Amino acid sequence: MAEAAVRWASRHRPDRPVLIVTDADNAPSVRVAEKLGFMHHLERLRDGHPELVFRLPAQHPSP
């Protein structure tokens, strides 16, 4: 499902980055993010729970 979302974003919103936000202890989600080429962007607390944000840079169309 994540791969399909990334494909959709690259076709319809290539100028915008794609983010994955997951609980810090959710190892399967971290593996999916890394497998899809996302880079660790930041760590933060949400409602007192640590979460990770991964970012896939925007794909700027060629001129």
C-alpha positions as CSV (number, residue, x, y, z in Angstrom):
1,M,0.0,0.0,0.0
2,A,2.8,2.4,0.8
3,E,4.5,1.8,-2.5
4,A,1.2,2.6,-4.3
5,A,0.9,5.8,-2.4
6,V,4.4,6.8,-3.3
7,R,3.7,6.1,-7.0
8,W,0.5,8.2,-6.8
9,A,2.4,11.1,-5.2
10,S,5.1,11.0,-7.8
11,R,2.5,11.3,-10.6
12,H,0.1,13.7,-9.1
13,R,2.2,15.8,-6.6
14,P,5.8,15.5,-7.8
15,D,6.7,19.0,-6.4
16,R,5.8,17.9,-2.8
17,P,7.8,15.7,-0.4
18,V,6.1,12.5,0.9
19,L,6.2,11.8,4.6
20,I,5.8,8.6,6.7
21,V,5.1,9.2,10.4
22,T,5.2,6.1,12.7
23,D,5.7,5.2,16.3
24,A,9.3,5.0,17.2
25,D,9.0,1.3,18.2
26,N,7.2,0.2,15.1
27,A,10.1,-1.7,13.4
28,P,8.1,-3.0,10.5
29,S,7.0,0.5,9.5
30,V,10.6,1.7,9.7
31,R,11.7,-1.1,7.4
32,V,9.0,-0.2,4.9
33,A,10.1,3.4,4.9
34,E,13.7,2.5,4.4
35,K,13.0,0.0,1.7
36,L,11.0,2.7,-0.2
37,G,14.0,5.1,0.0
38,F,12.7,7.4,2.7
39,M,15.3,9.1,4.8
40,H,15.0,9.7,8.6
41,H,13.9,13.3,8.9
42,L,13.2,13.9,12.6
43,E,12.1,12.5,15.9
44,R,9.4,14.1,18.0
45,L,6.9,13.5,20.7
46,R,3.2,13.3,20.0
47,D,0.9,13.1,23.0
48,G,3.9,12.1,25.0
49,H,4.9,9.2,22.7
50,P,8.0,9.2,20.5
51,E,7.4,9.0,16.8
52,L,9.7,9.1,13.8
53,V,9.2,11.1,10.6
54,F,10.7,9.8,7.4
55,R,10.8,12.0,4.2
56,L,11.1,11.2,0.5
57,P,12.2,14.3,-1.3
58,A,10.1,15.9,-3.9
59,Q,10.7,14.8,-7.5
60,H,11.0,17.9,-9.6
61,P,10.1,17.3,-13.2
62,S,12.7,17.7,-15.8
63,P,12.4,20.9,-17.9
